[in-house]
Amino acid sequence: MSSTNYHTSAIGARVVTLLVFVISLWPRDADVLVGLSGADGLNLVLAKALAGGDGLRFVHMPEAPIAVGFPPLHPFLVGMAWRAWPAFPENLTLFRLLSAAVLAGAAWLVIAHAIRLAVPRLAVYASTLLGFSYVPLLSVGVLLSEEPLLLLVAAVALWFADRRDDRKSSAFLAGTFAGLAALTAQWGVIMIPAVAIGFATRRRWQSSGVCLGVALLVVLVGRMVFWGAVVGGAGSEIAVTDLAPVSGFQSDATVTSQLFNALPGRSVLLVVVPAVALAVWGAVSIAREAPTLVSVVALVVAGIPLGFHAIQWVAIPWFFLLCAIGAVRLGESSPRFRMPGAVLVSLVGIVYLWGALSTRPGTAFLQELSDQSAAYSKVVSSIAAETPETAVIASRHDALVFLYTGRRTLRFREFQPTAEDADARIRLLCNRGATHVLADSRWPETGNAGSGFAVAMFRLTDGFGLYRIECPDSAEDDGDAI
């Protein structure tokens, strides 16, 4: 590449990267509270714990259990930013800027990787902008989730894995960042076999083994550093909990469906088939040049039936890139394919842009978050003013309540109780040490001396309110989960 062409491509990459950074900040709403989607609030709880020197613990819970199994890399990096700006919620501005910068860095790497594949610059820039303005991917930034960091770490792993050299350093670095991807998100583990397969398809068996071994070593050491250090540290008795009801991962499927509802309606099906066809053609045409990229996309598609919804958002920029490559290579294969390829690309672009502009990125999803935040803003301010600092609040959004009020919380599965159900629930809450219940539905203010009482402190007009629990002198543990 001549110096002039390199300079031109560098300028284009910088412009696109800057646009991605700006676009990533577009859908953010200062009125949206963190903790409404589940995992985002827990990420900040752990970041606050790490910033305060408490280790990787759920410090919002009375027992401060270790976050066993929770990917630690994202809370660690946010915790470093928390130390630089410890004032919450003002520091959310810094966290969101950091998330946008991470997405911009990922865009830079996607562009660099594509240019190395000799893809025309215009196709690279257009596909990158479309991929990084994808509605769910943008909305993830609002939630302060770990997906932007996963995208960046995965892009670095791909960069080293698809380098056209035989240096062992490439395998070592690719394995290192594949391991870091597994420490960033649960579904990031998919990068480990992807990079190993990428080296193996080029018959670089030794590099594949080095990459796989380094990745597994990074995961093992990461677990020892983030979790083992907590177990070995001094402090109160450790209560290790099952993360299934605590981590918030189960809410990701709901979030995914809500985000995808922001896309255009059935008209989007008009572009699904041609887009997939172009992506498949693009993947086949670069399989030898970028086997790791093809392996990642293939494993993501294979992981869809397994419930790895969020990693689809991470793979979207590469999907758009494969579509662009497919269109370019289709036109290069024969002149008679240029016009059909141009029509397919135009159809995909027009329908996609129409959906993005008519719905605006994440408008429906953000509106729902704003409505919930408006109600919770009133509640958390009342909790801070009307409950003692020693209060333990049982709530469906436990991390949110802790972050905005400083009160210890318990995860509470919301439901509309009958009087009998409420009695049993109150006994169980008393056994767990709860002093208040924050519920979306109305609770009956009746009880008996053996069960305790739930007394409404305040209610909003829709029934959302805070209840004070008056526990009996002793309560028997029913053994059920809250």
C-alpha positions as a printed Julia matrix, in Angstrom:
482×3 Matrix{Float64}:
   0.0     0.0     0.0
   1.37    3.39   -0.95
   1.81    6.1     1.66
  -0.96    8.14    0.01
  -3.44    5.28    0.14
  -2.47    4.49    3.72
  -2.95    8.12    4.72
  -6.35    8.2     3.01
  -7.48    4.99    4.7
  -6.25    6.25    8.08
  -8.3     9.42    7.71
 -11.38    7.42    6.68
 -10.99    5.05    9.64
 -10.68    8.0    12.04
 -13.81    9.65   10.65
 -15.86    6.45   10.92
 -14.52    5.78   14.42
 -15.5     9.29   15.51
 -18.96    8.84   14.01
 -19.39    5.55   15.87
 -18.44    7.29   19.12
 -21.01   10.06   18.51
 -23.73    7.64   17.39
 -23.1     5.5    20.47
 -23.94    8.48   22.67
 -27.1     9.38   20.75
 -29.71    7.14   22.43
 -28.51    7.73   25.98
 -31.06    9.16   28.36
 -29.92   10.74   31.62
 -33.32    9.93   33.18
 -32.89    6.15   32.78
 -31.82    4.51   36.03
 -29.3     1.69   35.94
 -30.4    -1.65   37.34
 -33.68   -2.0    35.49
 -32.42   -4.76   33.19
 -30.74   -6.87   35.86
 -27.12   -7.49   34.86
 -26.27   -3.8    34.37
 -27.02   -2.98   38.0
 -25.05   -5.98   39.25
 -22.08   -4.91   37.13
 -22.1    -1.54   38.9
 -22.55   -3.14   42.32
 -19.44   -5.23   41.72
 -17.58   -2.23   40.3
 -18.4    -0.27   43.44
 -17.25   -3.18   45.61
 -13.95   -3.46   43.74
 -13.42    0.29   43.88
 -14.0     0.21   47.63
 -11.58   -2.67   48.21
 -14.28   -5.24   49.07
 -13.39   -7.6    46.24
 -15.75   -9.25   43.79
 -18.74   -9.42   46.13
 -22.42   -8.6    45.9
 -22.1    -5.95   48.6
 -25.72   -4.91   48.15
 -26.84   -8.1    49.9
 -26.65   -8.46   53.71
 -24.19  -11.39   53.58
 -22.09   -9.78   50.76
 -21.71  -13.14   48.96
 -18.88  -13.73   46.5
 -19.88  -13.25   42.86
 -19.0   -16.83   41.95
 -19.27  -17.33   38.19
 -19.89  -13.66   37.38
 -17.54  -12.46   34.57
 -15.17  -10.07   36.37
 -13.38   -8.06   33.66
 -16.09   -5.48   32.99
 -16.74   -4.72   36.7
 -12.97   -4.44   37.18
 -12.56   -1.79   34.47
 -15.65    0.12   35.59
 -14.34   -0.12   39.16
 -11.14    1.64   38.07
 -13.24    4.43   36.57
 -15.32    4.48   39.78
 -12.17    5.17   41.77
 -11.37    8.1    39.5
 -14.9     9.53   39.97
 -16.51    8.01   43.08
 -19.66   10.2    43.12
 -22.72    8.17   42.07
 -24.9     8.74   40.01
 -22.84   11.61   38.57
 -20.13    9.19   37.47
 -22.59    7.45   35.14
 -21.57   10.1    32.6
 -18.0     8.8    32.73
 -19.13    5.18   32.45
 -21.25    5.93   29.37
 -18.45    7.86   27.72
 -16.18    4.9    28.42
 -18.72    2.54   26.84
 -18.92    4.73   23.73
 -15.11    4.89   23.51
 -14.91    1.1    23.76
 -17.36    0.73   20.86
 -15.36    3.26   18.83
 -12.16    1.29   19.48
 -13.89   -1.88   18.33
 -14.99   -0.1    15.15
 -11.38    0.92   14.46
 -10.24   -2.71   14.75
 -13.07   -4.01   12.55
 -12.06   -1.5     9.86
  -8.37   -2.38   10.14
  -9.15   -6.07    9.9
 -11.35   -5.59    6.84
  -8.82   -3.39    5.02
  -6.22   -6.1     5.56
  -8.56   -8.39    3.6
  -8.35   -6.04    0.6
 -12.01   -5.03    0.86
 -12.81   -1.69   -0.83
 -12.7     1.21    1.62
 -16.21    2.48    0.84
 -17.73   -0.94    1.53
 -15.79   -1.22    4.79
 -16.81    2.22    6.04
 -20.47    1.82    5.09
 -20.81   -1.66    6.63
 -19.06   -0.54    9.83
 -21.36    2.44   10.28
 -24.43    0.29    9.68
 -23.2    -2.45   11.98
 -22.35   -0.16   14.87
 -25.61    1.77   14.55
 -27.63   -1.43   14.9
 -30.52   -0.75   17.26
 -29.91   -3.43   19.93
 -26.17   -2.8    19.99
 -26.7     0.9    20.6
 -29.3     0.27   23.28
 -26.91   -2.03   25.12
 -24.78    1.04   25.83
 -27.66    2.59   27.73
 -27.69   -0.43   30.03
 -23.94   -0.15   30.73
 -23.66   -3.85   29.97
 -20.51   -5.78   29.14
 -21.23   -6.35   25.42
 -19.26   -3.31   24.13
 -16.16   -4.5    26.01
 -16.7    -8.03   24.73
 -16.85   -6.68   21.17
 -13.56   -4.81   21.64
 -11.73   -7.75   23.22
 -13.04  -10.13   20.56
 -11.92   -7.73   17.81
  -8.39   -7.7    19.23
  -8.35  -11.52   19.34
  -9.5   -11.65   15.72
  -6.86   -9.15   14.67
  -4.03  -11.31   15.99
  -5.58  -14.65   15.01
  -5.99  -13.69   11.34
  -2.54  -12.11   10.89
  -0.72  -13.49    7.89
   2.43  -14.63    9.62
   3.75  -17.65   11.46
   4.93  -15.85   14.57
   4.08  -17.59   17.82
   3.43  -14.19   19.34
   0.26  -13.92   17.23
  -1.06  -17.18   18.7
  -0.07  -16.09   22.2
  -1.81  -12.71   21.91
  -4.89  -14.18   20.19
  -5.23  -16.72   23.0
  -4.75  -14.05   25.64
  -7.58  -11.9    24.34
  -9.81  -14.92   23.69
  -9.38  -15.79   27.37
 -10.16  -12.19   28.33
 -13.35  -12.44   26.24
 -14.41  -15.4    28.4
 -13.76  -13.23   31.49
 -15.84  -10.4    30.01
 -19.11  -12.25   29.43
 -20.41  -15.78   29.8
 -20.9   -16.16   26.07
 -17.39  -14.74   25.45
 -16.09  -18.29   25.9
 -17.08  -18.83   22.29
 -13.93  -16.94   21.26
 -11.64  -19.65   22.63
 -12.62  -22.43   20.18
 -13.03  -19.84   17.41
  -9.41  -18.67   17.5
  -8.13  -22.24   17.9
 -10.15  -23.32   14.85
  -8.83  -20.32   12.92
  -5.23  -21.47   13.35
  -6.12  -25.13   12.79
  -7.8   -24.46    9.43
  -4.48  -23.03    8.19
  -2.73  -26.19    9.46
  -0.86  -24.23   12.09
  -1.39  -26.94   14.67
   1.25  -25.75   17.08
  -0.12  -22.21   17.05
  -3.62  -23.57   17.58
  -2.44  -25.5    20.64
  -0.55  -22.49   21.99
  -3.6   -20.29   21.48
  -5.93  -22.75   23.2
  -3.56  -23.33   26.11
  -2.94  -19.62   26.69
  -6.68  -18.85   26.57
  -7.48  -21.51   29.15
  -4.59  -20.32   31.32
  -5.88  -16.73   31.21
  -9.34  -17.92   32.3
  -7.86  -20.0    35.13
  -5.58  -17.22   36.37
  -8.39  -14.7    36.04
 -10.64  -16.81   38.2
  -7.9   -17.18   40.8
  -7.14  -13.46   40.85
 -10.71  -12.18   41.0
 -12.4   -14.95   43.0
  -9.6   -16.81   44.75
  -8.22  -13.63   46.28
 -11.62  -12.91   47.79
 -11.94  -16.38   49.26
  -8.48  -16.19   50.78
  -8.92  -12.68   52.16
  -9.84  -11.79   55.69
 -13.33  -10.73   56.53
 -16.68  -11.99   57.66
 -17.94  -15.45   56.9
 -18.39  -15.96   53.17
 -21.8   -16.94   51.82
 -21.52  -18.36   48.32
 -24.81  -18.2    46.44
 -26.21  -19.76   43.34
 -26.15  -17.0    40.72
 -29.17  -18.27   38.81
 -31.65  -16.11   40.76
 -29.1   -13.39   41.5
 -27.09  -12.6    38.39
 -29.9   -11.18   36.27
 -28.82  -13.23   33.24
 -32.29  -14.68   32.95
 -33.62  -11.21   32.12
 -31.41  -10.98   29.02
 -33.91  -12.92   26.93
 -36.61  -10.4    27.84
 -34.3    -7.5    27.09
 -33.42   -9.04   23.75
 -37.07   -9.35   22.72
 -37.76   -5.78   23.82
 -34.83   -4.45   21.84
 -35.71   -6.34   18.7
 -39.25   -4.99   18.93
 -37.72   -1.59   18.16
 -36.84   -2.81   14.66
 -39.26   -2.36   11.73
 -42.1    -4.83   11.38
 -42.54   -7.64    8.9
 -40.93   -5.57    6.16
 -37.56   -6.46    7.67
 -38.1   -10.01    6.38
 -37.65   -8.63    2.86
 -33.94   -8.2     3.55
 -33.24  -11.19    5.79
 -32.85  -13.76    3.01
 -30.69  -11.63    0.68
 -28.6   -10.37    3.62
 -27.94  -13.89    4.86
 -27.15  -15.03    1.32
 -24.63  -12.22    0.86
 -23.08  -12.94    4.28
 -22.69  -16.63    3.46
 -21.11  -15.8     0.12
 -18.79  -13.31    1.8
 -17.8   -15.87    4.44
 -17.01  -18.49    1.81
 -14.93  -16.02   -0.21
 -12.71  -15.01    2.73
 -12.59  -18.37    4.54
  -8.9   -18.79    3.71
  -7.95  -15.17    4.4
  -9.86  -14.76    7.66
 -10.75  -18.22    9.0
 -11.1   -16.97   12.58
 -13.69  -14.37   11.6
 -15.69  -17.02    9.77
 -15.36  -19.38   12.75
 -16.66  -16.73   15.15
 -19.74  -15.98   13.05
 -20.41  -19.71   12.52
 -20.17  -20.43   16.26
 -22.45  -17.48   17.04
 -25.07  -18.85   14.66
 -24.66  -22.28   16.25
 -25.08  -20.73   19.71
 -28.45  -19.11   18.92
 -30.46  -22.27   19.79
 -28.47  -22.5    23.05
 -29.78  -19.12   24.21
 -26.7   -16.97   23.61
 -28.85  -14.0    22.59
 -26.59  -11.13   23.53
 -23.6   -12.35   21.52
 -25.71  -11.82   18.4
 -25.45   -8.09   19.05
 -21.66   -8.4    19.29
 -21.43  -10.27   15.97
 -23.63   -7.81   14.05
 -20.76   -5.54   12.84
 -19.01   -8.56   11.34
 -22.28   -9.76    9.82
 -22.64   -6.42    8.01
 -19.01   -6.67    6.95
 -19.58  -10.16    5.52
 -22.62   -8.81    3.63
 -20.47   -6.07    2.09
 -17.72   -8.54    1.21
 -20.28  -10.88   -0.34
 -21.67   -8.08   -2.52
 -18.18   -7.0    -3.62
 -16.98  -10.51   -4.4
 -20.24  -11.29   -6.2
 -19.65   -8.34   -8.51
 -16.01   -9.3    -9.04
 -16.88  -12.89   -9.95
 -18.81  -11.88  -13.07
 -20.09   -8.62  -14.59
 -23.61  -10.05  -14.87
 -23.8   -10.3   -11.06
 -22.97   -6.65  -10.44
 -26.46   -5.33  -11.0
 -28.25   -8.0    -8.9
 -25.65   -7.49   -6.17
 -26.17   -3.73   -6.22
 -29.95   -4.22   -6.02
 -29.61   -6.56   -3.03
 -27.27   -4.2    -1.19
 -29.56   -1.24   -1.91
 -32.6    -3.17   -0.67
 -30.86   -4.18    2.55
 -29.58   -0.66    3.16
 -32.87    1.1     2.41
 -35.0    -1.14    4.62
 -32.45   -1.04    7.42
 -32.07    2.74    7.32
 -35.84    3.2     7.12
 -36.25    1.12   10.24
 -33.43    2.89   12.07
 -34.65    6.38   11.2
 -38.39    5.77   11.65
 -38.06    4.1    15.04
 -34.95    6.03   16.1
 -32.4     3.81   17.86
 -33.98    2.17   20.84
 -36.86    4.66   21.13
 -39.45    2.1    22.18
 -37.09    0.38   24.57
 -35.76    3.62   26.03
 -39.29    4.95   26.49
 -40.18    1.89   28.53
 -37.04    2.34   30.63
 -37.85    6.03   31.12
 -41.38    5.23   32.29
 -40.09    2.69   34.81
 -37.35    5.06   35.91
 -39.87    7.83   36.6
 -41.71    5.6    39.07
 -38.53    4.27   40.67
 -37.08    7.77   41.04
 -39.94    8.72   43.33
 -39.65    5.49   45.28
 -35.88    5.54   45.85
 -36.0     9.13   47.06
 -38.7     8.16   49.56
 -36.71    5.11   50.68
 -33.65    7.26   51.32
 -35.72    9.74   53.32
 -38.07    7.43   55.24
 -36.07    4.3    56.08
 -33.09    3.9    58.43
 -29.66    3.21   56.97
 -29.81   -0.28   58.48
 -32.94   -1.18   56.52
 -32.93   -4.24   54.25
 -35.22   -3.79   51.24
 -36.65   -6.8    49.38
 -37.09   -5.75   45.75
 -37.21   -7.13   42.24
 -34.61   -4.5    41.24
 -32.34   -5.04   44.2
 -29.16   -3.6    42.67
 -30.99   -0.42   41.62
 -32.32    0.19   45.11
 -28.88   -0.3    46.66
 -27.08    1.97   44.19
 -29.5     4.87   44.6
 -30.29    4.58   48.31
 -27.34    2.79   49.91
 -29.73    0.36   51.64
 -28.95   -3.35   51.7
 -31.29   -5.35   49.49
 -32.56   -8.86   48.75
 -33.72  -10.25   45.41
 -37.5   -10.51   45.55
 -39.62  -12.3    42.97
 -42.62  -10.09   42.38
 -46.12  -11.53   42.34
 -49.66  -10.56   43.3
 -50.15  -12.27   46.68
 -53.32  -13.38   48.35
 -53.6   -12.86   52.11
 -52.42  -16.43   52.74
 -49.53  -16.13   50.3
 -48.52  -12.83   51.85
 -48.34  -14.42   55.32
 -45.98  -17.14   54.09
 -43.94  -14.62   52.12
 -43.58  -12.3    55.12
 -42.34  -15.17   57.3
 -39.73  -15.99   54.7
 -38.66  -12.35   54.33
 -38.32  -12.06   58.08
 -36.06  -15.1    58.12
 -33.87  -13.49   55.46
 -33.54  -10.31   57.48
 -35.71   -8.05   55.32
 -37.29   -5.03   56.98
 -39.17   -3.62   53.97
 -40.69   -4.8    50.68
 -40.71   -2.75   47.48
 -43.45   -4.22   45.29
 -45.09   -3.36   41.97
 -48.39   -4.88   43.06
 -50.62   -4.19   46.05
 -49.99   -6.24   49.15
 -52.8    -7.0    51.57
 -52.25   -5.23   54.87
 -53.56   -8.17   56.83
 -51.69  -10.84   58.68
 -51.66  -12.72   61.94
 -49.48  -12.62   64.98
 -47.59  -15.73   63.9
 -46.83  -14.45   60.43
 -46.1   -10.78   60.88
 -47.5    -7.82   58.99
 -46.74   -5.81   55.85
 -47.8    -2.2    56.41
 -47.91    0.2    53.48
 -45.66    3.23   54.03
 -46.68    4.79   50.71
 -48.2     3.74   47.41
 -48.29    5.23   43.95
 -51.62    5.34   42.16
 -50.82    2.16   40.21
 -50.11    0.18   43.37
 -46.33    0.48   43.25
 -45.14    1.12   46.78
 -43.04    0.42   49.85
 -44.21   -1.82   52.7
 -42.73   -2.07   56.17
 -42.47   -5.6    57.54
 -43.35   -6.16   61.18
 -41.89   -9.55   61.99
 -42.99  -11.86   64.81
 -40.56  -12.64   67.6
 -39.58  -15.88   65.86
 -40.27  -17.28   62.44
 -39.74  -20.74   61.02
 -37.81  -21.01   57.8
 -40.0   -22.42   55.06
 -36.94  -23.26   52.97
 -38.23  -21.56   49.83
 -36.34  -18.98   47.78
 -37.37  -15.37   47.8
